Amino acid sequence: MRRATNSLDEPRSWKQVLGTLPPLLASREELAGLAHALGICVVRGRERYLATLARNLLLMQALDEALDALESAQIPVQPLKGSLFIETLYEGDLGVRPMSDLDLLVPPETVARAAAVLRELGYHQHGVRKLRYSPSYSHHLVFERRRVVIELHHRLATFTGVNGDGAEFFRESEEIDYRGRRVRVARRELQLYFTLLHAALHSFLHHRGWIVDARLHVAMSPGLDIDYIFRVARARNSTRMIRMASSIVDSFFPGTLPVYGDSGWRERGLELLLSRSSRIHSPSVRSVATNLLCIERWRDIPRFLASKAYLRAMEFGEALRDSRSTAC
């Protein structure tokens, strides 16, 4: 069994784990608040820290309200990504880990009831009757209330060929203390798997906070079972995504994650695509190219391209219909 190595004898605070940040991370605007908290002098560091603190105070208040309401309705729910990691990885420091929204995972059979609960709290569902937000193309429903957005996940992902079922997060879970309550969350290996998967689905480098999240997952979880993560990836047809994401983490924090298997031409293509020397500057083109290189099975490539083309055509039709309705 391959276990994650840890340069520290015992897990300590996130500040002790990181110590500092590689220059390419410290220079990123979204990580300026984190760099400031680590004592690194960066442009707008204190300003970014305070802005993140203010934003996250608002979001976490809304999160507590949503969790209380869903618990009262007896709906199993798990916080995902930033709202969870602020507590489990960053010791509750709301100024260091930016969040744009709140991510909650519920079993798919409860999503209609969970949506009703959020509506009772004053949230409005975004993208109703839009194909992009339908179960065929989206793994979550999006709800908005003033400046707060909640993504209500009923799956981990909706990507051609990848098994995005979230049931394992509820089966393989542990109970933790979380903001004054006891909640069940997925085991640490699954949280790291989802961190790497989510990064791959969003072209890896659109927001580099996930790299720090992954580093802290490993450093603060002694004996993390890396073999388990790659078994999950193989079972879900996402090995290439997880391997590439692991490689990126290791390039910033050497020795954090082992990279299984030999690098094939698609992995080398991804490395070139994500490098500074890449001539593809359009985010949308880079996203499609990255997704194509990450697809595990050849037979899924035509399905992926057909799905993208159909979505674009339908969105054009939707935009045309909306413009006519507005004109009338």
C-alpha positions as CSV (number, residue, x, y, z in Angstrom):
1,M,0.0,0.0,0.0
2,R,1.5,3.4,-1.0
3,R,1.2,5.9,1.7
4,A,1.7,9.6,1.3
5,T,5.0,10.8,2.6
6,N,5.2,13.7,5.0
7,S,8.3,15.8,5.7
8,L,6.9,16.6,9.1
9,D,6.9,14.1,12.0
10,E,3.4,15.1,13.0
11,P,0.7,17.2,11.2
12,R,1.0,20.8,12.4
13,S,-0.7,24.1,11.5
14,W,-1.1,25.0,7.8
15,K,1.5,27.8,8.4
16,Q,4.1,25.3,9.5
17,V,3.3,23.0,6.7
18,L,3.7,25.6,4.0
19,G,6.3,27.8,5.6
20,T,6.3,29.8,2.3
21,L,4.9,29.6,-1.2
22,P,6.7,29.0,-4.5
23,P,7.1,32.3,-6.3
24,L,4.6,31.3,-9.1
25,L,2.0,30.8,-6.4
26,A,2.8,33.7,-4.2
27,S,2.5,36.0,-7.2
28,R,-1.1,34.9,-8.0
29,E,-3.7,37.5,-7.1
30,E,-6.1,34.9,-5.7
31,L,-3.4,33.7,-3.3
32,A,-2.2,37.1,-2.2
33,G,-4.2,36.9,1.1
34,L,-2.6,33.5,1.8
35,A,0.9,34.9,1.1
36,H,0.2,37.8,3.4
37,A,-0.8,35.5,6.2
38,L,2.4,33.6,5.7
39,G,4.4,36.8,6.1
40,I,5.3,37.1,2.4
41,C,5.4,40.6,1.1
42,V,3.2,40.7,-2.0
43,V,1.3,43.4,-3.8
44,R,-2.2,44.0,-2.2
45,G,-1.6,41.1,0.2
46,R,-3.3,42.7,3.3
47,E,-6.1,44.1,1.1
48,R,-6.8,40.7,-0.4
49,Y,-6.7,39.1,3.0
50,L,-9.3,41.5,4.4
51,A,-11.5,41.3,1.3
52,T,-11.5,37.5,1.5
53,L,-12.2,37.6,5.2
54,A,-15.3,39.9,4.6
55,R,-16.6,37.8,1.7
56,N,-16.1,34.5,3.6
57,L,-17.8,35.8,6.8
58,L,-20.9,36.4,4.6
59,L,-20.7,33.0,2.9
60,M,-20.1,31.0,6.1
61,Q,-23.1,32.7,7.8
62,A,-25.2,31.6,4.8
63,L,-23.7,28.1,5.0
64,D,-24.6,27.7,8.7
65,E,-28.2,28.7,7.9
66,A,-28.4,26.3,5.0
67,L,-26.9,23.4,6.9
68,D,-29.3,24.0,9.8
69,A,-32.3,24.0,7.5
70,L,-31.3,20.9,5.6
71,E,-30.6,19.1,8.8
72,S,-34.0,20.0,10.1
73,A,-35.5,18.6,6.9
74,Q,-33.5,15.3,7.6
75,I,-31.6,15.6,4.3
76,P,-28.0,14.2,4.4
77,V,-25.6,17.0,3.3
78,Q,-21.9,17.5,3.1
79,P,-20.0,20.7,2.6
80,L,-17.4,20.5,-0.2
81,K,-14.2,22.2,-1.3
82,G,-13.5,25.6,0.2
83,S,-16.1,25.8,2.9
84,L,-14.9,22.4,4.2
85,F,-11.2,23.1,3.8
86,I,-11.3,26.4,5.6
87,E,-12.1,24.4,8.8
88,T,-10.2,21.2,8.2
89,L,-7.1,22.5,6.5
90,Y,-6.8,26.2,7.4
91,E,-7.9,26.1,11.0
92,G,-10.9,28.3,10.5
93,D,-8.9,31.3,9.1
94,L,-11.4,32.9,6.8
95,G,-9.0,35.4,5.2
96,V,-6.6,32.9,3.5
97,R,-8.8,30.7,1.3
98,P,-11.0,32.6,-1.2
99,M,-14.4,31.2,-2.1
100,S,-16.7,32.4,-4.9
101,D,-19.6,30.2,-3.7
102,L,-20.7,27.4,-1.4
103,D,-20.7,23.8,-2.5
104,L,-23.0,21.3,-0.9
105,L,-23.4,17.6,-1.8
106,V,-26.7,15.8,-1.2
107,P,-27.8,12.3,-2.4
108,P,-29.5,12.6,-5.8
109,E,-32.8,11.2,-4.5
110,T,-33.0,14.2,-2.1
111,V,-32.1,17.0,-4.5
112,A,-35.7,18.1,-5.1
113,R,-36.4,18.4,-1.3
114,A,-33.1,20.1,-0.8
115,A,-33.9,22.6,-3.5
116,A,-37.3,23.3,-1.9
117,V,-35.5,24.0,1.4
118,L,-33.2,26.5,-0.2
119,R,-36.1,28.2,-1.9
120,E,-37.8,28.6,1.5
121,L,-34.6,30.4,2.6
122,G,-35.1,32.9,-0.2
123,Y,-32.8,31.5,-2.8
124,H,-33.7,31.6,-6.5
125,Q,-32.7,28.8,-8.8
126,H,-30.4,30.0,-11.6
127,G,-30.6,28.7,-15.2
128,V,-34.1,27.1,-15.0
129,R,-35.0,25.6,-18.4
130,K,-31.4,26.2,-19.6
131,L,-29.7,23.1,-21.1
132,R,-26.4,23.9,-19.5
133,Y,-28.0,23.5,-16.0
134,S,-29.9,20.3,-16.8
135,P,-28.9,17.0,-15.3
136,S,-27.4,15.9,-18.6
137,Y,-24.8,18.7,-18.6
138,S,-24.5,19.8,-15.0
139,H,-23.7,18.0,-11.7
140,H,-25.3,20.7,-9.6
141,L,-28.2,23.1,-9.3
142,V,-27.3,26.8,-8.8
143,F,-29.1,29.0,-6.3
144,E,-28.6,32.7,-5.7
145,R,-29.7,35.0,-2.9
146,R,-28.3,38.5,-3.1
147,R,-24.5,38.0,-3.0
148,V,-24.5,34.4,-2.0
149,V,-24.4,31.5,-4.5
150,I,-25.0,27.9,-3.5
151,E,-24.1,25.0,-5.8
152,L,-26.2,22.1,-4.8
153,H,-24.4,19.0,-6.0
154,H,-26.2,15.8,-6.8
155,R,-23.1,14.3,-8.5
156,L,-19.4,15.0,-8.3
157,A,-19.0,15.6,-12.1
158,T,-20.8,15.4,-15.4
159,F,-18.1,14.7,-17.9
160,T,-18.0,12.3,-20.8
161,G,-16.8,8.8,-19.7
162,V,-16.2,9.8,-16.0
163,N,-18.3,8.2,-13.3
164,G,-19.4,11.2,-11.2
165,D,-21.6,9.4,-8.8
166,G,-21.3,10.9,-5.3
167,A,-22.7,8.0,-3.3
168,E,-19.3,6.8,-2.2
169,F,-18.8,10.2,-0.4
170,F,-21.7,9.1,1.9
171,R,-20.7,5.5,2.2
172,E,-17.0,6.2,2.9
173,S,-17.4,9.0,5.4
174,E,-16.3,10.1,8.9
175,E,-17.8,12.3,11.5
176,I,-16.0,15.6,12.4
177,D,-16.6,18.7,14.5
178,Y,-17.5,21.4,12.1
179,R,-18.5,24.9,13.1
180,G,-20.2,23.9,16.3
181,R,-21.9,20.8,14.9
182,R,-21.1,17.2,14.1
183,V,-21.2,16.4,10.4
184,R,-20.3,13.5,8.3
185,V,-17.8,14.2,5.4
186,A,-16.1,12.0,2.9
187,R,-12.8,10.3,4.0
188,R,-9.7,12.4,3.4
189,E,-8.7,10.3,0.3
190,L,-12.0,11.1,-1.4
191,Q,-11.7,14.8,-0.6
192,L,-8.2,14.8,-2.2
193,Y,-9.5,12.8,-5.2
194,F,-12.3,15.4,-5.7
195,T,-9.8,18.3,-5.3
196,L,-7.7,16.9,-8.1
197,L,-10.7,15.9,-10.3
198,H,-12.3,19.3,-10.0
199,A,-9.0,21.0,-11.0
200,A,-8.8,18.8,-14.1
201,L,-12.4,19.5,-15.1
202,H,-11.5,23.2,-14.9
203,S,-8.3,23.1,-16.9
204,F,-6.0,22.8,-13.9
205,L,-4.6,26.3,-13.7
206,H,-7.6,28.6,-13.8
207,H,-7.3,29.1,-10.1
208,R,-4.3,27.8,-8.2
209,G,-5.6,27.5,-4.7
210,W,-6.4,23.8,-5.3
211,I,-2.6,23.1,-5.4
212,V,-2.2,24.4,-1.9
213,D,-5.3,22.5,-0.8
214,A,-3.8,19.3,-2.1
215,R,-0.5,20.0,-0.4
216,L,-2.2,20.5,2.9
217,H,-4.4,17.4,2.5
218,V,-1.2,15.3,2.3
219,A,0.9,17.0,4.9
220,M,-1.9,17.1,7.5
221,S,-3.2,13.6,7.0
222,P,-0.6,11.0,8.1
223,G,-0.8,7.7,6.3
224,L,-3.1,9.0,3.5
225,D,-3.7,6.0,1.2
226,I,-2.6,7.1,-2.2
227,D,-3.3,3.7,-3.7
228,Y,-6.9,4.1,-2.7
229,I,-7.1,7.4,-4.6
230,F,-5.8,5.9,-7.8
231,R,-8.1,2.8,-7.4
232,V,-11.0,5.3,-7.2
233,A,-9.7,7.1,-10.3
234,R,-9.4,3.8,-12.3
235,A,-12.9,2.7,-11.3
236,R,-14.2,6.1,-12.4
237,N,-12.3,6.4,-15.6
238,S,-10.4,9.5,-14.4
239,T,-6.8,8.2,-14.0
240,R,-5.3,10.5,-16.5
241,M,-6.9,13.5,-14.8
242,I,-5.7,12.5,-11.4
243,R,-2.2,11.7,-12.6
244,M,-1.8,15.0,-14.3
245,A,-3.2,17.0,-11.4
246,S,-0.8,15.1,-9.1
247,S,2.1,16.0,-11.3
248,I,1.2,19.7,-11.2
249,V,1.0,19.6,-7.4
250,D,4.4,17.8,-7.3
251,S,6.0,20.5,-9.6
252,F,5.2,23.2,-7.0
253,F,5.7,21.0,-3.8
254,P,8.1,18.2,-4.8
255,G,7.6,14.9,-3.1
256,T,3.9,15.6,-2.2
257,L,2.2,13.0,-4.5
258,P,3.6,10.1,-6.4
259,V,2.8,10.1,-10.1
260,Y,1.8,6.6,-11.2
261,G,2.5,5.2,-14.6
262,D,4.6,6.3,-17.6
263,S,4.0,9.7,-19.3
264,G,2.4,9.1,-22.6
265,W,2.0,11.5,-25.5
266,R,-1.3,12.9,-24.1
267,E,0.3,13.6,-20.8
268,R,3.2,15.3,-22.6
269,G,0.7,17.2,-24.6
270,L,-1.1,18.4,-21.4
271,E,2.2,19.5,-20.0
272,L,2.9,21.6,-23.1
273,L,-0.6,23.0,-23.2
274,L,-0.3,24.2,-19.6
275,S,3.2,25.5,-19.9
276,R,4.0,29.1,-20.5
277,S,5.2,28.3,-24.0
278,S,1.7,27.3,-25.1
279,R,0.4,29.4,-27.9
280,I,-3.3,28.8,-27.0
281,H,-4.4,31.9,-25.2
282,S,-8.1,31.5,-25.5
283,P,-9.5,30.1,-22.2
284,S,-12.4,28.3,-23.9
285,V,-10.1,26.7,-26.5
286,R,-7.6,25.7,-23.9
287,S,-10.4,24.2,-21.8
288,V,-11.7,22.0,-24.6
289,A,-8.1,21.0,-25.6
290,T,-7.3,20.1,-22.0
291,N,-10.6,18.1,-21.6
292,L,-9.8,16.2,-24.9
293,L,-6.4,15.2,-23.6
294,C,-7.8,14.1,-20.3
295,I,-10.4,11.8,-21.7
296,E,-9.5,8.2,-20.7
297,R,-11.1,6.2,-23.5
298,W,-10.8,6.9,-27.2
299,R,-14.4,6.0,-27.8
300,D,-15.5,8.8,-25.5
301,I,-13.9,11.5,-27.6
302,P,-16.6,11.6,-30.4
303,R,-19.3,11.7,-27.7
304,F,-17.5,14.6,-25.9
305,L,-17.2,16.6,-29.2
306,A,-20.8,15.9,-30.2
307,S,-22.0,16.9,-26.7
308,K,-20.1,20.2,-26.8
309,A,-21.4,21.0,-30.3
310,Y,-25.0,20.2,-29.3
311,L,-24.7,22.4,-26.2
312,R,-23.3,25.3,-28.2
313,A,-26.1,25.0,-30.8
314,M,-28.8,24.8,-28.2
315,E,-27.4,27.8,-26.2
316,F,-27.4,29.8,-29.4
317,G,-31.0,28.9,-29.9
318,E,-31.8,29.8,-26.3
319,A,-30.1,33.2,-26.6
320,L,-32.0,33.9,-29.8
321,R,-35.3,33.0,-28.2
322,D,-34.5,35.2,-25.1
323,S,-33.6,38.2,-27.3
324,R,-36.9,37.9,-29.2
325,S,-38.8,37.7,-25.9
326,T,-37.1,40.8,-24.6
327,A,-37.8,42.6,-27.9
328,C,-41.5,41.8,-27.6
